[in-house]
Amino acid sequence: MVNNQTVTVETAKELGLLPEEFDKICEILGRTPNFTELSIYSVMWSEHASYKNSIKLLKTLPREGDQLLVKAGEENAGMVDVGDGIACVFKIESHNHPSAVEPYQGAATGVGGINRDIFTMGARPIAQLNSLRFGDLNNPHTQWLLRGVTKGIGNYGNAFGVPVVGGEVFFDKCYENNPLVNAMSVGIMRKEDLISAVSKGVGNPIYIVGSSTGKDGIHGSTFASADITENSADDIPSIQVGDPFQEKLLLEASLELGKSGCIIGMQDMGAAGIICSTSEMSEKGGCGMNVYLDKVPLRQKNIEPWEILLSESQERMLVCVEKGKEAIVEEIFKKWDLNCADIGEVTEGDRLNFYWNGELVADVPASTLVLGGGAPQYDRETKEPAYIAETLKFNIDDITEPTIEECKEIADFLVQHPNIASKRWVYEQYDSMVGTKNMSTNRPSDAAIVNLKGTSNAIACTTDCNGRYVHANPRVGAQIAVAEAARNIVCSGGEPLAVTNCLNFGNPYVPETYWQFVNAVGGMGDACRKFNTPVTGGNVSFYNQSSMDGKIEAVYPTPVIGMIGVVEKHLQTTLDFKKKGQTIYLLGKSVNDINCSEYLFSYKGVKLSPVPYFDIDEEYNLHHTLNGLILEGLIASAHDVSDGGLFTTLIESAMPNGLGFNILTDSEIRLDAFLFGEAQGRVVVTIDPAKEDDFVDMIGLTGVPCCTIGTITDGAIIIDDEDFGKIEDYKVKYDTSISNVMEK
Amino acid sequence: MKFGVVIFPGSNCDHDMIYLLQNLLGQEVVELWHKSTDLKGCDFIVLPGGFSYGDYLRSGAIARFSPIMDNVIEFANKGGYLLGICNGFQILTESHLLEGALLNNTNQKFICKNQFITPQTNNTIFTKEATIAKPYSIPIAHGEGNFFADEDTIKRLNDNDQVLFRYCDEKGNITPESNPNGSLQNIAGITNKTRNVFGMMPHPERCSDAELGNTDGRIFFESILKNIK
């Protein structure tokens, strides 16, 4: 059954294409496309697959470095040298829109998709991270989303058998109807085992392996390229359904396949399914392909060729096999009880010819479909949003400095605020230990540390972004996201290596949104150059805005940074206070700054203020200095000052071993700025008394500001000689605040 | 001693167990594929954790019918040593090698965290070297770990000293608050009447490597090595 519907520009518009894009397709083909071909272009030229409104800017990011083993964007994920002949393969990706309407499957298939990107290259995933954003936790809709997303991530990842080692959860009203679900996977492999996403060698057979194909996820990438509205639930058929058991089998079979020496290339099927993998693999190999769609294993009847091409059924791979070695490949998939069907062959030229029972149903040039090939690339209009000027009107003097008594109330408020409090309710639903490589379970640190068994190294990984900062100042906010990620890795004893990013923004056709995008990408580039962490790839997610009752609300611009680094295991540094009596130092400059802090935003209710204090050179020097101190073995603990400010940092360091702290504030700095301000470039370190002289000597040479703020106690919290209570009471509040809401 | 680790489709703690036995404890280990029936002359067989066959039916219910299981059951019935951890424990109860059943956790959620358990008996090769009533911090990671059996069975397990571990707090107290999943009498692991089959929900293989900062699980494997002649 073939759809012979007549195609006009109206059909194109219904499929999400612009009239000028329709004209361009007619020009490429030298004729009007048929419905199948038009469907192909509509998904391949959707924002989600083509990056048409972002690619020009992404190319301005630093994409080179000695540590990179493949060029940025060349393969499905970034690949970085972590020593001992081992390559680390990593990437982050969004699954925001599916999660907005069907949180369980949306999040689950996000996890599945990002892991396939890793193992399609021949790497075994060893760690996952999730960066999540939701609306107000007290809203039942948010609770429904949080429950579903958490369970979806957990049920998929737990069965698949890759631990979740880190991530973020952040709540703000702007994410109410459009949550962000960004999943990152990190894998390892021997450098020489790389499987490329390419098809070449005329006559080599093309196989589809893994799950059968159904109608799920058709037009998923088009769905991802539009606003969330009241009617978005009608798009539930666009959402894929995940099967982690199939994914686990596919993982093992794929890695066996890679080692068999029988294949030319392999690519997973994610967005835009068969059409995306056939076109990208062919374009990369400079070849064409004949594909017989009637040979694709199907899971349902009455499915049309265009639906097979576009289906986003999960847990599938496309494999280009070396001719003559088909039997070996088929044997591997038989062992794992997975489908393995020969559906076509590599041809000369660059035409993709799709057949259905002998009839040619689509004939398109591969290169015109793919990113960097014929897919359109646009510059968009920008305009500074009006609110930016408003943020600059904020004056700290308009906020009365709290007394020390009031600070107790603020402290109590902050430790229980969902953005500060423990995310235990979420992460205890994830298997964080399978694989026996998570070195942070019993030794907490700012970045997650994952063991490279049998070597002297480990991998540090983290995701970071405070969308509120980026909203206040996209350029500096994005710099801070990179700086914080790097700081987390340095605090853990590691050296930052490279970045993957997930750029979550609103509608690119809105000039104010695009202004945010341009500036954020610019800021990210600045910081990645400064910290020598090239961007290896990632994902752009536009249209993160909801249109409800005619009111359009975009999320904060949220360019999430996923960063990896390498740690020599003997340098692994943890964040927990070790022993009563050790001295607590603050590295970095104290400033009178409460901008964008959780304190100012949530406690004082000031929604607009400038980005917090940040100086990229000071930040860089801080990292360099801290790294030197750790190398010399002078540091007992290190924890950076971030969301919630210094007080939160101290509480987080005190809790693991039930210790406390006795500190003095700085008379030059307002109490609220000192305790709750979120100025960047600061790290709390503790030093054993025996090492203090060496520490003071060394820090004195560096020019990094450093002051003693107090000592570790056996559980009492004392600030300026005032009793702030006991650590165990804070711990109960910190640990149970979110579960009290969710289990109500 | 020769260990065999059974690999079912969906097993995901198989390699963790192999790494521990082979790399950290220096033992000979072979993989036993679920479609095979050959136990390769192993002295001790482990059913690892994971989600065999996706656990889409009751956990362990399908794995129990894998080709290899007939011989594993026969091996155990002849006195062979058999350990099932997490999904492996579920498979053992489904195979009726151990009594009781593992229900959904009472909070209906998957739970993964460090959990204290305390040994209840030294009268097995698996727990002989451990200290009774001492709390050991052993990770749990399961959605269906709520041990259930009828009253008679529970009584028999207790009377015959077949309870290996109970969940407890950091001081070793066996309390309702320290029960993570609703298991009857905080039971975390049991053995069979002939004391050669061991099942437990917590994962001692996840806390036996010094590089991970917790080696509380190691004593049980050392106990095996020391007490099987």
Interface residues (C-beta under 8 A of the other chain):
Chain A: K151 G154 N155 N158 A159 F160 G161 D243 P244 F245 Q246 K248 L249 K335 W336 D337 E428 Q429 Y430 D431 S432 M433 V434 G435 T436 K437 N438 M439 T441 N442 R443 N451 K453 G454 K569 E743
Chain B: P9 G10 N12 C13 H15 D16 Y19 L20 N23 K35 G49 G50 F51 Y53 G54 D55 Y56 N107 K109 F110 I111 C112 K113 N114 P139 A141 G143 H203 E205 R206 D209 E211 L212 G213 N214
